[in-house]
Amino acid sequence: MSSDHPSDRSLATRLVHSVRAPERSRHAVVPIHRATVWTIDSQGLDDDVAGAYDDLLYPRYSNTDDPLDLGAHLADLESAESGLVTASGMSAISASILSVVRSGGHLLAARGLYGGTHKLITRWLPEYGVEHDLIDASDPASWSGCLRPDTKAIYVETIGNPLMNVADLEAVVAFARTHGMVSIIDNTFATPLVFRPIEYGFDLVVHSATKALNGHSDVLAGVVLGSRARIGAIDQQLRLLGGTADPQAVYLLRRGVKTLGVRLPAQNASALELARRLQSHPGVASVSYPGLSSHPDHQRAKRLFGPQDAGFGHMIAIDVVGGWPAARRLLTSVKLFLHAPSLGGLESLAVSPAKSSHAALPAEERRELGIGDGLVRLSIGIEDVEDLWDDLYQALPG
Ligand SMILES: *Cc1c(COP(=O)(O)O)cnc(C)c1O
């Protein structure tokens, strides 16, 4: 270990040795404070009353030791100034969006976002006077036409669901800067090992920590990262909206994050290997994986994710020959893969987007998005890759 400065160490090391509040020198390795009541610092007694109240320690304020440490830790991993742990990914997403748009405001959102985010932006926010336009995040030339004087933000995902598209993220940042908008990105599918949006100039990064960041399918939590000022504003808002993480979730997430550097590269390597084999299987019409040269965004993925050398993610989508009957057969005949939604855990999962995440869309719209009835989305876990291949092979059409 050549340096004492945390950011000189590799990410794999920094995942395990977390950044903590600097004033304390001794720490429990895996701390948990369940307390909802914390004593008052007697120095605060002489402060003006309103200020002193804000200084009270209370879990909903995210200002007790464990969430403060984990927020700082996650911020450090993605080169952000500040970070906040939230009750869920949706809590991080809704608070981030609400921190930058008000009634009368407008935002640009990528087409095909996570279902909850899409619904929040297209159904719920309009009722509060916040308008939107849906954009093709890979076609920067089309964005200017959607601009309005009150366009406040542009919202994208690092890797799109379910076809694993990688949007023109550099153009998103440049466009936001040119037009004085806040850029927000959901980095759930990538994690800080694969992509660190702040280093590319994004203003706010959100995660569903429920997925790969925790990785053990046993925590509901979210993360927001950004500048001290932006995170401070979101923090104040979450105190009132109540979207703060519970101490148990903070504890489990901290434990989960420690192993990300071991879990995810293994998952990503298996995903690449399986994607390659699936591509030449006669029962598979096409494979969507950004690590394959056949993926339309492969060159961009190589440029953005390549330098981190952690792979191209653990998510694959395959179009099974024979449509829904064949996809259905695959989902019911896999023995290792669990037929389940969600992603990022240790167990490999398989699900039909047409029957789950995108079921609410009319079939015609699904087809336009490239989501056929034969599409199956795979989240690759840490099982032996040969066992995973055998499982898919016996379940695919021969
Ligand atoms: C799951 C998910 C969310 C929502 O996160 P929750 O923790 O379930 O609230 C948001 N974005 C993406 C990309 C997701 O996969």
The ligand as an SDF file (V2000), in Angstrom:
LIG
                    3D

 15 15  0  0  0  0  0  0  0  0999 V2000
  -35.2300   -1.3820   -9.3580 C   0  0  0  0  0  0  0  0  0  0  0  0
  -34.8660   -0.1430  -10.0700 C   0  0  0  0  0  0  0  0  0  0  0  0
  -35.3140    1.1010   -9.6150 C   0  0  0  0  0  0  0  0  0  0  0  0
  -36.2270    1.2580   -8.4120 C   0  0  0  0  0  0  0  0  0  0  0  0
  -35.5370    0.9380   -7.2430 O   0  0  0  0  0  0  0  0  0  0  0  0
  -36.2930    0.4590   -5.8810 P   0  0  0  0  0  0  0  0  0  0  0  0
  -35.1470    0.2090   -4.9670 O   0  0  0  0  0  0  0  0  0  0  0  0
  -37.0920   -0.7430   -6.2250 O   0  0  0  0  0  0  0  0  0  0  0  0
  -37.1420    1.5980   -5.4440 O   0  0  0  0  0  0  0  0  0  0  0  0
  -34.9140    2.2250  -10.3140 C   0  0  0  0  0  0  0  0  0  0  0  0
  -34.1220    2.1420  -11.4060 N   0  0  0  0  0  0  0  0  0  0  0  0
  -33.6920    0.9630  -11.8810 C   0  0  0  0  0  0  0  0  0  0  0  0
  -32.8230    0.9390  -13.0980 C   0  0  0  0  0  0  0  0  0  0  0  0
  -34.0490   -0.2260  -11.2390 C   0  0  0  0  0  0  0  0  0  0  0  0
  -33.6140   -1.3980  -11.7220 O   0  0  0  0  0  0  0  0  0  0  0  0
  1  2  1  0
  2  3  1  0
  2 14  2  0
  3  4  1  0
  3 10  2  0
  4  5  1  0
  5  6  1  0
  6  7  2  0
  6  8  1  0
  6  9  1  0
 10 11  1  0
 11 12  2  0
 12 13  1  0
 12 14  1  0
 14 15  1  0
M  END
$$$$
